[in-house]
């Protein structure tokens, strides 16, 4: 019996967060510049120690050979004085030779010690200069990488027109910069083609749907139309409306996946209040109470897209609620330097392992594809895309007793 192949596992989620703040002491980071500086300075220090050791040994050998001449003092009534060897001043004649040899050895060792101490001080000073020079040279060598990094950060903000255009010798860094420029050129062409496609698709898809809706509404307005035809018209009109929602959702999802270039101050409290007003009638029809306090929380972004975040969350909270006695709580405030929108609701129990699936397009709780009259399955996908485009994120947690707590955090 053949073994059942193992199901492919999902790749691990990335742990790097581009919004992670810089460390408080960036100069303590083990950057390439610091490592190159330590490498240059360490190599100089090792070479200096080796050179100092060789010079010390050669000097010791030269002093030993230079003072290797034999001498002897003989005679009577000798008067020998020396300022560098005071022991010979009052020494008897028989001991002068030994004292002179001992003084010669002491002077030779003193000269070697003095040479060693001065050389170490000179080596220490040159090592400091070498580390400083290595740091400066490493910065100069890595300057092109800094330009590449700054260009990459600018591109991360959807400025695909930026180029590195690195000048200088045709080395590895220039080759890397040219390759990066070519990649940006291809990305810009692809992005422009995508924008053009979204614009064309917006027109080509909306027009026939609008025509179909108009024709259906005209036929439904005829009072002499048979009941079967009116029922069919209402069904087709609901299907057409669903298709329009799907098209609008897909186009909004395509637009919101990109970073927001033009930003204006937007108060999340006002956005949440507008969303609550739009869903109020639907909530009353379903017997759902909307409550919560909206405090001022101003962010920089696109008001239309931010309103879509609040509207989608509140609509989902109302539509996926309990049949009786349900409630939705909408709050906004500023926490830890972020504007936070929280939408909580009663509803069915949501297993924790199905939370991630809710943010996938066309996915619902225990439903793989669209097939419900509550929406087209793009609401939370659009919310996540818009939040990411504003540099924020959304998280969901199951409530005890059923329902969800949706939390959107955006930088102020």
C-alpha positions in Angstrom: 0.0 0.0 0.0 1.5 3.3 -1.1 2.1 5.8 1.6 0.0 8.9 1.7 2.1 11.9 0.7 2.5 14.5 3.4 0.5 17.7 3.1 2.7 20.7 2.3 3.1 22.9 5.3 2.8 26.7 5.1 6.0 28.6 5.2 6.9 30.2 8.5 5.8 33.8 8.9 8.5 36.4 8.7 9.7 37.7 12.0 11.3 40.9 10.7 9.2 44.0 11.1 10.0 46.9 8.9 8.5 49.2 11.5 10.8 48.0 14.2 12.4 51.1 15.8 16.1 51.7 15.6 18.2 50.7 18.7 19.0 53.4 21.2 22.7 53.2 20.5 23.1 52.5 16.7 26.9 52.9 16.9 26.9 49.7 19.0 25.4 47.6 16.3 27.8 45.1 14.7 27.6 46.8 11.3 29.8 46.1 8.4 31.6 49.4 8.9 32.5 48.5 12.5 33.6 45.0 11.5 35.8 46.4 8.7 37.3 48.9 11.1 38.1 46.2 13.7 39.5 44.1 10.9 41.8 46.9 9.5 42.8 48.0 13.0 43.4 44.4 14.2 45.5 43.5 11.2 47.6 46.7 11.8 47.9 45.9 15.5 49.1 42.3 14.8 51.5 43.5 12.2 52.9 46.2 14.6 53.3 43.6 17.4 55.2 41.3 15.0 57.4 44.2 13.8 58.1 45.4 17.3 59.1 41.8 18.4 61.5 41.5 15.4 63.0 44.9 16.1 63.4 44.1 19.8 65.2 40.8 19.1 67.5 42.4 16.5 68.3 45.2 18.9 69.1 42.8 21.7 71.3 40.8 19.4 73.1 43.9 18.2 73.7 45.2 21.7 75.0 41.8 22.8 77.4 41.5 19.9 78.5 45.1 20.2 79.4 44.7 23.9 81.0 41.3 23.5 84.6 42.7 23.5 86.7 41.4 26.4 88.5 43.9 28.6 90.5 43.8 31.8 91.8 46.4 34.2 95.2 45.7 36.0 97.6 47.7 38.0 97.9 49.4 41.4 96.6 52.7 42.8 93.9 53.0 40.1 91.3 55.8 40.5 88.2 54.9 38.4 85.0 56.9 38.6 81.7 56.5 36.6 78.4 58.2 37.0 76.5 55.4 35.3 78.3 52.7 37.3 78.8 54.1 40.8 79.8 50.7 42.2 83.2 51.0 40.5 84.2 54.2 42.2 85.4 52.6 45.5 85.8 49.1 44.3 89.1 47.2 44.8 91.2 46.6 41.7 90.5 42.8 41.8 86.8 43.4 41.5 86.7 46.2 38.9 86.5 43.9 35.9 83.5 42.0 37.3 81.7 45.2 38.3 82.3 46.7 34.8 80.8 43.7 33.1 77.8 43.8 35.4 77.3 47.5 34.8 77.5 46.8 31.0 74.8 44.2 31.2 72.6 46.5 33.3 73.0 49.3 30.8 72.2 47.0 27.9 69.0 45.7 29.5 68.0 49.3 30.4 68.4 50.3 26.8 66.3 47.4 25.6 63.6 48.2 28.2 63.5 51.8 27.2 63.3 50.8 23.5 60.4 48.4 24.3 58.4 51.0 26.3 58.8 53.7 23.7 57.9 51.3 20.9 54.7 50.2 22.8 53.6 53.8 23.3 54.3 54.5 19.6 52.4 51.4 18.6 49.4 52.4 20.8 49.2 55.8 19.2 49.5 54.4 15.7 46.9 51.8 16.5 44.4 54.6 17.5 45.2 56.4 14.3 44.9 53.1 12.3 41.4 52.4 13.8 40.3 56.0 13.1 41.7 55.8 9.5 40.1 52.4 9.0 36.7 53.7 10.2 36.9 56.6 7.7 38.1 54.3 4.9 35.4 51.8 5.6 32.8 54.5 5.5 34.1 55.7 2.2 34.2 52.2 0.7 30.6 51.5 2.0 29.2 54.8 0.9 27.6 53.2 -2.3 25.8 50.7 -0.1 24.4 53.6 1.8 23.0 55.1 -1.4 21.5 51.7 -2.3 19.9 51.5 1.1 18.4 55.0 0.9 17.1 54.3 -2.6 15.5 51.0 -1.4 13.8 52.8 1.5 12.5 55.4 -0.9 11.2 52.7 -3.2 9.5 51.1 -0.2 7.4 54.3 0.0 6.2 53.6 -3.6 8.6 56.1 -5.2 9.6 53.8 -8.0 11.1 56.7 -10.0 14.2 56.8 -7.8 17.5 55.4 -9.2 20.9 55.0 -7.6 22.9 56.0 -10.7 26.2 55.1 -9.0 29.3 56.7 -10.5 32.9 55.4 -10.1 34.9 52.4 -11.2 33.3 49.4 -12.7 33.6 47.3 -9.6 31.3 44.9 -7.7 29.4 47.8 -6.0 28.7 49.5 -9.3 27.5 46.3 -10.7 25.2 45.8 -7.8 23.8 49.3 -8.1 23.3 48.9 -11.9 21.4 45.6 -11.3 19.3 47.3 -8.7 18.5 50.1 -11.1 17.5 47.6 -13.8 15.2 45.9 -11.3 13.6 49.2 -10.3 13.0 49.9 -14.0 11.2 46.6 -14.5 9.2 47.1 -11.3 8.1 50.6 -12.4 7.0 49.3 -15.8 5.0 46.5 -14.1 3.5 48.9 -11.6 2.5 51.3 -14.3 1.0 48.5 -16.3 -1.0 47.4 -13.3 -2.3 50.8 -12.7 -3.3 51.1 -16.3 -5.0 47.7 -16.1 -6.9 48.6 -12.9 -8.2 51.8 -14.6 -9.2 50.0 -17.8 -10.8 47.2 -15.8 -12.7 49.7 -13.6 -14.3 51.1 -16.7 -14.8 47.9 -18.7 -16.3 46.0 -15.7 -18.5 48.8 -14.3 -20.2 49.8 -17.5 -22.0 46.6 -18.5 -23.0 46.0 -14.9 -24.5 49.5 -14.7 -26.3 48.9 -18.0 -27.7 45.6 -16.7 -28.9 47.2 -13.5 -30.6 50.0 -15.4 -32.4 47.6 -17.7 -33.5 45.4 -14.8 -34.8 48.4 -12.9 -36.8 49.6 -15.9 -38.4 46.2 -16.4 -39.2 45.9 -12.7 -40.9 49.3 -12.8 -43.4 48.0 -15.3 -46.6 47.3 -13.3 -48.0 45.1 -16.1 -45.1 42.7 -15.9 -45.9 39.1 -14.9 -45.2 38.0 -11.3 -42.7 35.4 -12.5 -40.8 38.0 -14.6 -40.7 40.4 -11.6 -39.4 37.6 -9.4 -36.7 36.7 -11.9 -35.8 40.4 -12.3 -35.3 40.8 -8.6 -33.1 37.7 -8.5 -31.0 39.0 -11.5 -30.8 42.5 -9.9 -29.5 41.0 -6.6 -27.0 38.9 -8.6 -26.0 42.0 -10.6 -25.6 44.0 -7.3 -23.4 41.2 -5.9 -21.2 41.3 -9.0 -20.9 45.1 -8.7 -19.8 44.7 -5.1 -17.3 42.1 -6.1 -15.8 44.3 -8.8 -15.6 47.3 -6.5 -13.9 45.1 -3.8 -11.4 43.7 -6.3 -10.5 47.1 -7.6 -10.2 48.6 -4.1 -8.1 45.6 -3.0 -5.7 46.2 -6.0 -5.4 49.9 -5.2 -4.9 49.5 -1.5 -2.1 47.0 -1.8 0.2 50.0 -2.7 1.6 52.5 -0.3 -0.3 55.8 0.2 1.7 58.6 -1.4 -0.6 61.6 -0.7 -1.5 61.7 3.0 -3.8 64.1 4.8 -4.8 64.3 8.5 -7.7 62.0 9.2 -9.5 61.5 12.5 -10.4 57.9 13.1 -13.2 59.0 15.4 -15.0 60.8 12.6 -14.3 57.8 10.2 -15.8 55.4 12.8 -18.8 57.6 13.4 -19.6 57.8 9.7 -19.3 54.0 9.4 -21.7 53.5 12.3 -24.2 55.9 10.8 -24.1 54.0 7.5 -24.7 50.6 9.2 -27.2 51.9 11.8 -30.3 51.0 9.8 -29.0 47.5 9.0 -28.1 47.0 12.7 -31.6 48.1 13.8 -33.2 45.6 11.3 -31.1 42.8 12.8 -31.7 43.9 16.4 -28.0 44.6 17.0 -27.0 47.5 19.3 -24.0 49.6 18.3 -22.2 51.3 21.2 -18.7 52.5 22.1 -16.8 55.8 22.6 -14.8 57.3 19.8 -11.9 59.5 21.0 -9.9 61.7 18.8 -7.1 59.8 17.0 -5.6 61.6 14.0 -3.5 59.7 11.5 -1.9 60.7 8.2 -3.5 58.8 5.3 -6.3 58.5 2.8 -9.7 59.3 4.2 -11.7 57.2 1.7 -9.6 54.1 2.3 -9.6 54.6 6.1 -13.4 54.9 6.0 -13.5 51.6 4.1 -11.6 50.0 7.0 -14.2 51.1 9.6 -17.1 50.4 7.3 -16.0 46.9 6.5 -15.3 46.0 10.1 -18.6 47.4 11.4 -20.6 45.8 8.6 -19.0 42.4 9.3 -19.6 42.8 13.1 -23.3 43.5 12.4 -23.9 40.8 9.8 -22.0 38.0 11.5 -23.8 38.4 14.9 -26.2 36.5 17.0 -29.9 36.5 16.0 -31.1 38.2 19.3 -29.5 40.4 21.8 -26.4 41.1 19.8 -24.1 44.2 20.2 -21.2 45.8 18.5 -18.7 48.0 20.3 -16.7 50.6 18.2 -13.9 52.5 20.0 -11.0 54.7 18.9 -8.1 56.1 20.9 -4.4 56.7 20.9 -2.2 54.1 22.6 1.6 54.0 22.7 2.0 56.4 19.8 -0.5 54.6 17.6 -4.1 55.4 16.6 -6.2 52.3 17.4 -9.6 51.3 16.1 -11.2 48.4 18.0 -14.4 46.7 16.8 -15.8 44.0 19.1 -19.0 42.1 18.6 -21.1 39.1 19.8 -21.4 36.3 17.4 -20.6 32.7 16.7 -17.6 31.0 18.4 -14.5 31.4 16.2 -11.7 28.9 16.7 -8.3 30.5 17.1 -6.8 28.4 14.3 -9.3 29.9 11.7 -8.4 33.5 12.5 -5.8 33.8 9.7 -8.2 32.4 7.1 -10.6 35.2 7.7 -8.2 37.7 6.1 -7.8 35.7 2.9 -9.8 36.8 -0.2 -13.0 34.8 -0.7 -12.6 33.0 2.6 -15.1 32.9 5.4 -15.5 31.0 8.6 -16.1 27.3 7.7 -16.8 28.4 4.1 -14.1 28.0 1.4 -15.7 30.2 -1.3 -18.3 32.9 -1.6 -21.8 31.6 -1.3 -23.4 33.8 1.3 -25.6 36.9 0.9 -23.6 38.7 3.6 -20.8 39.9 1.2 -18.3 38.9 -1.4 -15.6 37.7 1.0 -13.2 40.6 0.5 -14.0 42.8 3.5 -11.2 41.8 5.8 -8.7 41.4 2.9 -9.3 45.0 2.0 -9.0 46.1 5.6 -5.6 44.3 5.9 -4.4 45.8 2.6 -5.4 49.3 3.5 -3.9 49.0 7.0 -0.6 47.8 5.5 -0.6 50.6 2.9 -0.8 53.1 5.8 2.1 51.4 7.6 -0.2 49.8 10.2 -1.6 46.3 10.9 -4.8 44.5 12.0 -5.2 41.7 14.5 -8.1 39.6 15.4 -8.9 37.7 18.6 -11.8 35.4 19.5 -14.1 36.7 22.3 -15.1 34.5 25.2 -18.6 33.4 24.5 -18.4 34.1 20.7 -17.6 36.9 18.4 -14.4 38.7 17.5 -12.2 41.6 18.7 -10.7 43.3 15.6 -7.9 45.8 16.4 -6.4 48.1 13.8 -3.3 50.1 14.8 -2.0 52.9 12.6 1.0 55.2 13.1 0.0 58.8 14.1 
